[in-house]
């Protein structure tokens, strides 16, 4: 999966109405007549403004974990990656989005796709490899018009 990168501008504030009692995804509940709370998505989604950036997912190698072509990703460079995290990695001159899997032998790590059509990428000391950041949010467009 390739990425189109964007810097995060958290200098603006846009407060949106917020259903603070939640929206039920099971049985319907009485509608809220008044939404008194508001939410600022910059504050909600960006924990470290100086080290957060956005990317647009390109491709389908991560569809098995809910990340599809065109999704907007929020990535934080200040978070230390751990086993199982989805990261933006720069390997041998290319960016990719994959899940980190540590090799039990400690000799390498693996960048794991979430689509059986793609092979895992083995990362050794011979590769030029950097973790650019850890995926914190995946924003999906639901209305496909």
C-alpha positions in Angstrom: 0.0 0.0 0.0 1.5 3.3 -1.1 0.7 6.6 0.6 0.1 10.2 -0.3 1.5 12.3 2.6 0.1 15.6 4.0 1.2 17.7 7.0 -1.3 18.2 9.8 -2.5 21.7 10.4 -3.9 21.9 13.9 -3.8 25.7 14.1 -7.4 26.0 13.3 -10.4 25.0 15.4 -13.7 23.7 14.1 -16.2 22.7 16.7 -18.8 20.3 15.5 -22.0 19.2 17.2 -21.4 16.0 19.2 -23.9 13.4 20.3 -22.4 13.0 23.7 -24.7 10.1 24.7 -23.6 8.1 21.7 -25.4 6.7 18.7 -26.7 3.1 19.2 -25.7 0.6 16.5 -28.1 -2.0 18.0 -31.7 -1.2 18.9 -32.9 2.3 18.3 -33.2 4.8 21.1 -35.2 8.0 21.5 -33.6 10.8 19.4 -31.6 13.5 21.2 -33.4 16.8 20.7 -30.5 18.9 21.8 -26.8 18.3 21.4 -25.2 20.6 23.9 -21.6 19.3 23.5 -19.2 20.0 20.7 -16.0 18.3 19.6 -12.9 19.6 17.8 -11.5 16.9 15.6 -8.0 18.4 15.7 -8.0 18.0 19.5 -9.6 14.5 19.3 -7.4 13.0 16.6 -4.1 14.8 17.0 -2.3 14.1 20.2 1.2 15.5 19.1 0.6 18.3 16.5 4.3 18.8 15.7 4.8 15.1 14.9 1.4 14.2 13.3 0.7 14.0 9.6 -2.0 12.7 7.4 -1.8 10.3 4.5 -4.1 9.0 1.9 -4.0 5.2 1.5 -3.4 4.0 -2.1 -3.9 0.3 -2.8 -5.5 -2.7 -1.1 -2.7 -4.5 0.9 -4.3 -3.6 4.2 -8.0 -4.3 3.5 -8.1 -7.2 5.9 -7.7 -4.8 8.8 -10.2 -2.2 7.5 -7.9 0.1 5.6 -9.0 0.6 2.0 -7.9 2.6 -1.1 -8.6 6.3 -0.5 -8.9 6.2 3.3 -7.5 9.1 5.3 -4.9 8.0 7.8 -3.7 9.9 10.9 -0.1 9.0 11.7 2.0 10.1 14.7 5.8 10.1 14.5 6.2 10.6 18.3 4.8 7.1 19.2 7.3 4.3 19.6 6.2 1.4 17.5 5.3 -1.9 19.1 4.6 -5.4 18.0 1.3 -5.4 16.2 1.1 -1.7 15.4 0.3 -0.6 11.9 3.2 1.7 10.8 4.3 3.9 7.9 7.6 2.4 7.0 10.3 3.7 4.7 12.1 0.7 3.3 14.7 0.8 0.5 13.4 4.1 -0.9 9.7 3.5 -0.7 6.9 4.2 1.8 4.5 1.4 2.8 1.8 0.9 5.4 2.1 -2.5 7.2 1.7 -4.2 10.5 4.9 -4.8 12.5 5.7 -8.4 13.5 8.9 -9.2 15.4 10.7 -12.3 14.4 11.1 -14.7 17.4 14.8 -15.2 16.6 15.4 -11.4 16.8 17.4 -11.5 13.6 14.8 -9.5 11.6 11.3 -8.0 11.7 8.4 -8.5 9.3 6.1 -5.9 7.7 2.8 -7.8 7.3 0.1 -7.0 4.8 -3.5 -7.7 5.6 -4.4 -9.1 2.2 -3.3 -12.6 1.1 -2.5 -11.3 -2.4 0.6 -9.6 -0.9 3.7 -11.2 0.6 5.2 -10.1 4.0 8.3 -8.0 3.7 11.4 -9.2 5.6 13.4 -6.4 7.1 17.1 -7.1 8.0 20.1 -5.0 8.8 20.8 -5.0 5.1 17.7 -2.9 4.3 17.6 0.9 4.6 14.6 1.0 7.0 12.9 3.6 9.1 9.6 3.6 10.9 8.1 7.0 10.0 5.2 6.8 12.4 2.4 4.8 13.9 -1.2 4.8 12.6 -3.5 6.2 15.2 -6.7 6.7 13.2 -8.2 5.5 9.9 -11.0 7.8 8.6 -13.2 6.0 6.1 -15.6 7.7 3.7 -19.0 5.9 3.9 -21.0 7.9 1.3 -19.6 6.8 -2.0 -21.3 9.3 -4.4 
